[in-house]
Amino acid sequence: MKYARFIAGGRMLSGHLHDGHLIDAAGVAHDPDSVQFRLPVDPPKVIALALNYNDHAGELGLTQPSEPALFWKPNTTLLPHRGTVIYPRGAEFMHYEVELGVIIGRDARRVKAGDAMDYVGGYTIGNDLVVRDYVTNTFRPPLRGKGWDTFGPLGPYYVTANEIADPHDLALTAHVNGELRQQGSTRDMIFSIPELIEHISRFMTLQKDDVILTGTPKGISHVHPGDVMRLEVEGLGVLVNGIQEEDDLAEPIKGKEAKEGEWDGR
């Protein structure tokens, strides 16, 4: 089942997708093109994975970590389907990343890989946006590059786990202004969903509605104010977000993060 949370007629509603319409709790049908989507869940936390596809590590000239490389995606980054991404003034290279988002269905602690899929509630699409200017040193968590407000679109749906036969065999695509920019498959993930849940839950509790962003394949490219990103993960729908430049009151960002082994004077 595909579930969504949305606003229609000034009311916050939730419903499931049926025959192209969102059916709310009262049985009223809503046109998805006419509602304002909300986030599919309000996650206690979002944990993202860097370099989980070999081809993506290769295009960045980085070495694939020997264990999952995790970082936080602040909740202030989160943005629903059709929300507007803000492009930081002065950014030299900002790009999208289409990702499979795993939604945790119940609290998980010290879960073994063999049992991990029992803790998956469902899936959604994630866009792990980044200002690459600030992601050159893999020894530093990429918060300054990936933690900007609006840099974590999620949605549009919460797709229950039973709807997806094999989450490790899903096509991923990203279009910008109608042009195909990124294409891959979750078949090529280095660390599987069970491996990630086992690894993370060994040292922290994964809570109900937490989201794990599982990484992105090769195919990043610069996006600009005015562009529209259309991300799709097979079986999960389509996540669309436009981009607008930051307001004139914001000072342009300056400087770049030092590369590994370099001292940047700070």
N, C-alpha and C positions, 0 to 999 in steps of 0.2 A: 504494500500500500504506500502511496505517496501522500504525505501530510504536509500542510503548509499553515503558517500563521500569517494573518493579513488584516488589513484595515479596510472596511467597506461601510459606507454610510456613516462614517465617524465612529464606528464600533470596532473594537479589537476582537477578531474572530479567529477560529481555527477550523480546518476542514480537510477533507481528503479529495484527491483528484479522481473524478469519475466521468468518463465520456467527454473529456475536455473541459469540465467545469469543476470548480471547487464547491463541495457540498458541506455546508456548515452543520452545526449540531442540531439545528431546527429543520434540516432538510432543504434549506434554501440554496439554490444554485447561483454561483457567482462566476462571471467571466474573468479568468486569470489576467487578461489584458486590461481590465478595468479596476483592479484592486491594487492597494499598496502593500507589497510584500514586507513582512517582518523577517527577522532571523528565524531559521527553522527550529533552533533551540537557543536558550540562553546558557551557554556553557560556563560552568565554574572556572574552567581554564582551557586554553588551546595550546597544545604542544605540537610543534612542527619539526619536520625532519629535513636536514640538509643532505644533499648529495646522495640520494637513495637510488639514483639511476646512473650507471656508469657513463652513458653518453653525455649526460648533463655535466658531470664532473669533468669530462674531457673537454667540452666546449669552453669551460671556464679555466682550464689549465690547472685544475686542483686534483690532489690525490684523494681517492676514495677512503674515508675513515674505516678502520678495522671493526668498529662497533657503531651503532646508531649515533649520529651527530644531532643532538636535540637542541632546540631553543624555544623560548616562550614567544607566543604571539599575543601581545597585550589585548585585553578585551576591548580597549578603546579603538583598536584597529577594525573591529567587526562592522560589517556593512551588509545590508540585505540586497537581494536581487533588485536591480534597477536603481539602487542607490548611486550617488555620485562620488567617485574617487577624487581626492584632491591631490594635484601634482605640486610638490614642493617647489617654490621658486628657487631657481639656481641649480636644480638637479641636472646633472649631465647625462645620466643613463638610468632611466627607470623602466622596469619591465614587469610583465605579468608572469605567473607560473600556475598553470592548470594542475590541480591536484585532487586526488580522491581523499575526501574527509571521512574518517571513521568516527561514528558517534557511539560512545560507550553507553550501554543499556542499564548497567547496574554497577555498584561500587566493586572495584577489583584491586586486590592486594595479594602479592606473591602468587600470581596466577602462572601456571605452566603453559607452555605453548600449545600442548595438546588439548587444553581446556579453554583456550583464550577466545575462540570464536563464540562460545556461549555467553560471553560478556559484551558482544557487539550488538547494539540496539538497531543500528542502521547506518546509512551513508548519506553524504551530501557532497556538493562540489565546493572546492575552496580555490581562491585566487590569492596566492602568497606573494603579494606585490612587494617590490624591493627597489630602493635607490642603490644601485650597484656601486656608486661612489664610495659607500661606506662598508662594503663587504669585500675586502681584499685580504684580510688576515683571519685565517680559520681558527686561530687560537682565541679570538674574541667573539663572544656571542653577538650575533648581528642585529642587536636591538636598534641601533641607530639607523640601519639600513632598512629593516623590515617592520619596525615598530611605529611608523607614522600613523596617525589617525586616518581611518578609512582604508588602510592597506590590507584588510582581511575580509573581503567579501565572501559570504557563505550563502548557499541556497541553490535553487529556490525551495527545494523540498527536503523533508526528512523521509528518506526511502527506507522502509523497514528491511531488516536483514534477509527475511524470507523471500523478498522480491528479487534478490541478486544471487543467482546460482553460484557464481564464482567471482568474488571481488578481485581475484588475481588474474583476471582475463577480461579487462574492460578497456575499450578504446578511449583515449583522451585527445581532445583537439582544442586549439585556441585560435580564433579568428579575430583580427583587428580590422575594423571598417570593411568587413566582408572578405578579407584576404586571409587564407590559411597561413598561420605563422608557426604553429606548434602541433606536433602529432606524435603519439606514442601509445604505449599499452602498459597496463599495470603488470603484465607478464614480466616486464623487465625491472621490476623493483628488486633491489638487492636484499633488503630486509623485509620479510613478509609481515602481514598484520599480526599473526600469532607471535612472531619473534619480537615485534615491537611492544606488544602488550606484556609479554613476559619480562622484557628488559625494563620497561618503565615501571611496571607494578612491583618490581623487586625493591625499589627504593622510594616510591611514592604511591599513595592511593589514587587510582583513577576513579573519579566520581561519575555518577550518572550524568549524562549529557556533556561530559568532557568531549572535546574533539581532538583527534590526532590527524594532522595533515601529513600525508605519507610521501611527499617529495614530488618532483616534477621531472619529466624527460627533457631531452635536448630540444632547443627551438626558441630560446628567448630572443626578444628583439625590443628595441626602444619604442616606447609609446609616448604620446604627447597630449597636451590639452586639446580637447575636441575629438579625440579618438573614442571609439566604442569597442569594448572587449566582449567577445562572445565565447564563453568557455563551455565545453560539453564533456561529460563523462557518460559513457554508454549506460543507458538505463536509468540515469539520475535526472535527466532534464537538461536545461540550458541556463547558465548563469550569465546575465548581461549587466554590464556596468559602464557608464560613460566616465570621462575624465575632464576635470576642469582645473584651471590654474588657481593656485593659492592667491588669496587677496593681496592687494598692494601694501597692506600694513605689515605683512610678514617680511622680515629681512631674508634675503637670499642665503641659502646654505653655502658654506665656504669650506674648502679643504677636503682632503680625502684621507681615509684611514691608511696608516702605514702598512706595508706588506709584511709578511712573516720575516722576522729577523731584522727588520728595520726599526729604528727609533724615531718617533715623530716629534720628539721634543716635549711631550706632555706626560 
